[in-house]
Amino acid sequence: MATKVVKFGGSSLADAKQIQKAAAIIKADPERRYVVPSAPGKRFSDDIKVTDMLYTCYDLAEQGLDFSDALDAIQARYNDIISGLGMDFSLQAEFSEIAENFKKRAGKDYAASRGEYLNGKVIAAYLGFPFVDAAEVIFFQPDGSLNDEKTEKVLRERLSGLENAVIPGFYGCGADGYVKTFSRGGSDVTGSIVAGAVKASLYENWTDVSGFLVADPRIVDDPAVIRTITYTELRELSYMGASVLHEAAIFPVRSAGIPINIRNTNAPDEPGTMIVPDSTDEELSAYTITGIAGKKDFTSINIHKDLMNSQIGFCRDVLNVLSEHRIPLEHMPSSIDSMTVIVDSAHLNGLEDEIRTEIIKAVQPDSIETEDGIALIAVVGRGMCRTRGVAARIFAALAHAHINVRMIDQGSSELNVIVAVKETDFEQAIRCIYEMFVNSVA
């Protein structure tokens, strides 16, 4: 029998009703054998996530203040879930242990991890599955990185004798023996690690959206869903701001060739988005492009010098100035007599004048100008390399809307085209590109 690992996000497990939906999904397919839960998320817009409640509670403990009311509120949240599920089950022993460990200053990672730990206990009991504490099977190196080899070995051995199991997400065991967490959204990573260890046929990531969208729904009304996307395309879009899946969750399954299916807990019949290996023969998107994403708050440094191309080391000397200030480069379009470097404005941190002076000293340009308020937009799609005139259509869409393109950059792989526009044109530019490539052929 094939094996599926299923991870449910916080919104999918926010209350008893949501947990019942998740349980029905799990029970509907016997291949869904291993479950990775997040901590309960928000039940409504003004609600507080359990993880945030735990941080607040532990802050009181660290200050030597009475945290009993804050911990009681967290326990009440779980008791509501247990009652709503109609279970004869108690977390009293677990909360007593948490209280003692808070008094001993067990650490913020320990505090934050208890949301997943407690939810895992409840869900395991509700499903009738064994509970496997992530701190016993997921391990970190002294530098904080994942101990891949030990984790895979221990996790595989532990799960090999279990037909089903619930493994809470977000945390593991640090090199010092204490609980250590991944960054926010780390339950995605746990699910990916479990899927890789058991050589799953599929990693299902259940959330509150029906997959990746072609564009940000806050900018484009009712954007189309991406049905199939490669790992490479996902990385390109994630880097430019598209956010559904924790970036680090890609690597454990990608190396094992395991596809990921993003699904909606509230609409389980919808197919969602399938994330597949780069070598896939899956059908390409019907829209030429796969997705559009972008970010604001960039600065361009425009440098001009006659005969720049004949000055050996010119670009290197400019980049050395940025390197010395530990400023990463985003893009560097150039021509015979000019070059532009685009950097994240936040990294400049008030250093514009100093960097400008150092560049003048290093390469003696004829002119140097900086421009703030730049936005970058990435148009991504593996079908682009098979279609003529993609860049021309992007220019046409933007020109029709009277949007000036500050820069265009296309990689040799022809997987993406990146354009720079003024921040004031950002939303309109995305809508125009979406209209050109999606609505015009829908």
Beta strands, then each sheet from edge to edge (+ up, - down):
strand 1: 4-8
strand 2: 32-37
strand 3: 165-166
strand 4: 171-173
strand 5: 179-181
strand 6: 202-207
strand 7: 228-230
strand 8: 260-264
strand 9: 273-276
strand 10: 291-304
strand 11: 338-344
strand 12: 367-380
strand 13: 407-410
strand 14: 416-422
sheet 1: 3+ 2+ 1+ 6+ 8+ 9- 7-
sheet 2: 4+ 5-
sheet 3: 11+ 10- 12+ 14- 13+
end
